[in-house]
Amino acid sequence: MAWAIYISFAGALISALLPKAKPEVARWWALAVAVAGLAIGIAGFAAGMGQGRQVFVDVLWVPSMGIHFLLAADGISRVLVLLTGIAAVAGVLFSWNIELRTNQFFAFYLALIGGVYGVFLSGDLFLLFVFYEIAIVPKYFLISIWGSTRREYGAMKLALYSFVGSAMVLIGLLAAYTTAGSHSTALVDLAHAGLPVSFQMWCFPLVFVGFAILAGMWPFHTWAPTGHVAAPTAASMLLAGVVMKLGAYGCLRVGIGLFPHGLDPWGFSLIGIGSWRDVFAWLAVIGIVYGALVALAQTDFKFVIGYSSVSHMGFVLLGLMTLNQIGLDGAVLQMFSHGVIAGLLFAIVGRIVYDRTHTRQFAELGPMHLSRRLPFAAWAFVFAGVASMGLPGFSGFVAELQVLVGAWQANPWWAAVSGIGIIVGVAYIWRALQKAFFTDALPSPHELGSEQAHKFASITWPEIAGVALLGISTLVVGLYPRILLDSIEPAVKALLAGGAQ
Amino acid sequence: MNYSDLFRATLPETALEIAALLVLVVDLGFLRKAALQIRTTVAAVIGVGGCIAAVSAVYAAGWAGFSAGSDLLLAAGGSAGVAQVAILVLTALTLLLLVDSAFTRNAGEYVSVVLMAAAGGLIISAAQDLLVIFVGLELLSLGLYILTAFNKQSGKSAEAAIKYYLFGGMSAAFLLFGFSYLYGLSGSTSLPKVVLGTYMASANGGAPLLYIALVMIAAGLGFKIAAFPFHLWAPDTYEGAPAPAAAFIASVSKVASFALLISISHAILWWPAMLHLKGGGVTFTVFPAGTPQPPVTVGFVTIWPMILMDLSVLSMVFGNLAALAQSSVRRLLAYSAIAHAGYILLGLAFFSWTNASAQAILYYSVTYGLTTIGAFGVVGVVERATGSDKLDSFLGLHKRNPLLAAVLLVLFLSLAGIPPFVGFWAKFNLFATVLNGGWYGFFKGPLSSLPAEALTLVAVAIAFSAVSLYYYLQVLKRAYVMPAGDESPIRVHPVTLAVLLLIGAAVLVLGCFPALLQNWIASFYPAM
């Protein structure tokens, strides 16, 4: 599976060197690289079925400091690599119409993908951090060059938020490394170093917040809606689909894996909050409800999806804080589920609708009668929306249900309040659906005439293929969740039992 | 004192001086009528040849050093060796940038001044004696003042040189004044003896004088490395000096000055080993409980790190914040240089008993120097094409010259400390040694709690390097994102392009394989 990383970076380099005048070549090249990554992801997932942690590469990178170039995967990593592959292929398909500096676009795109694969496969904290930072810069350029609404602002905000988060992680990394005696940065070695509880108590929140900024934890989520809205379609698909998962994965693997005692009770409690676990769980719950309520009030279609991401990522963080088997299973499954569904929603809003109507305001979309003129978009959105609401049969249902069950076991109040988020979640999707696609007003004859004159471009094959890929993924996992859970469960069990093992 | 030893130990400096004279003879004697381009090229080639000869001389000289009596005057090998080779390589790179530039008609004189200044750099990186340090510093500084003023058509160049010269003269006076107090306190100019002497003197009530001396010295050396608040010359000099000269000032002079600071820190910790005390031994005295604590002697070891720490924090904070507001890329690089000096000072303030600190500091200053030379190279090219170094003259660089833009991307991301470029690794390495080191690191047991002071300062440094990303991105944003007004291609001289690509590739490769440079640096140190 290590090849997924190498192929992506090599693909990025070659894409940068491809001729500028032939966007077609760059597109097919990027698709080929992304499909190769997905194929490796699927093969690796299938091969790793029923196995524990596999180590692919382990060489001493910097001998004097004990830093390893260590690529490894357990069940959680394999699921997320699979997700990255799916999101990468779909992203290329939905950026088929990029004409401006196409080769550079795909160069940054593939570099980002390579960094994401790298984070999920790193078995060494230093290496993980390196890949995590490599992913920041391409995001900045993808958004600021090819983005739309307030792109330079959104891109800079995103880059600085990510960099501040990673600075916090770096402090934690250095502190953990030196406290453990400066012998090795491998995750396993650090987890077994016996870091003092008092150290974990302050290092855990530092690292957790550092990663959670990228996971969109309230109140550090504000980069997410602006970044998503400013980004070009493929980039917002990747942002919501996999980049936010980098943060959540870091919280899980590094935060909880290395500093499990950071979650212990403080020994005193303040208004019912007695540990970092309570603090972050409540922040996650607030994020769920807040994101959903704000999504309900948006007039811009893409902002609805942007805030819904904050809400859904809240479930991931809540699942992590349950610290029980079912809650963590749900959190990892929710990472996959949200990655696929959010990707689909962003693709419909940003590519299929926006590139034809050139507006994302509900007030302007309503009179266009999109359900009649773009039936494919309308029904794809119905499908994705239903999946996002968490109806049975789709992946979101299984994932969120598990998180809620886990949360109930940990603290019933968490589950009860998050329930509000789910109900509001139905409402904002419903509202978006109605305002954007299924308005009541009948078209006037005049409008019919102008519609005839300005027909929308027909739906292209990459769009259909992309929707099909993402749609089938959520459906398969929704109908037969064991396909992923069989892989996730043992890995979570191992993680709960013994740190980063 | 043996003159053949002296000749052997100063072989690299001698090689540079011979090359400097050779350049003058060739340029003024044989090439008077030749075209400027040919004269420049020949001068640069001879200069580079001199640097190569000097590098081989460094290796040939062995690791013996040079002593007068029992006092070591010039060290060899170790940090001095690394710094000397680095200085020569960086000098050669800045000389190659000269081939393309046309700021002067006197290329031969320029090259010979560069080589003489570099010789000064070699001396201070090896110097172990206050007088030798001062002589080397003056040799280096005088060269730099001349280089700054070398663009005779530009008023800015002259203004920058005058500012630099006035500040430089004043700080040299401070330094010398501080040295005179140290001599008065200790009765010696040899570093280890000075350290020993200051312990004895401060035990006898001389501590206040020592404080004054150290503050004076910090002012003098803080000027060389452009640490806040002794940085005032830097933005003007970086802006006014011709690009190759600015690159030289920003890289070679920095590496040499940090090597000097390493020598001082090393002497503070290792003076007993360096004094070659014959016989004797260490006596441990166990005081019974209840005995009043014996008087603690204040020496270098308590006050010097504190001064460095203050300079470091001020430089990091001020440099990074001031850089945010710049509209000239050269001034931006100057303020960022102040910030980088702050990071390195942190490494010096928490100097460790092992070689790790010295190696990390050299790693940082050498790679920083390399990156800055590249940055000034790009700025110089853009400046010649657009006539200004304002941020907006970088607009649309990716269309006007994709290779140049790619090099700029690599160099600036490296300065911001983003992996996989070498700047990230340099920072990580440095901060890790800060947390591990410290003057008291000797007494640290395994898995003990982290020194809170070091951790706080590292946190500040990392936080401010997050700030720095903003202003580096401002430049890259113009090169890659914002639309260009003028899209005519920028031509780059092949030699300059080759140098820039080489530097860019080095920054990437050294970042991906950090052990390469680390092992090379470690090879200069005797195995511990």
Interface residues (C-beta under 8 A of the other chain):
Chain A: A16 W61 V62 P63 S64 M65 Q104 F126 F129 V130 E133 I134 I136 V137 Y140 F141 S144 I145 E152 M156 A159 L160 F163 V164 S166 A167 L170 I171 L174 A175 Y177 T178 T179 A180 G181 S182 A193 G194 P196 S198 F199
Chain B: H398 A406 L413 I418 P419 P420 F424 F428 N429 F431 A432 L435 N436 P446 L447 S449 L450 L455 V458 A459 I462 A463 S465 A466 L469 Y470 L473 K477 Y480 V481 M482 P514 A515 Q518 A522
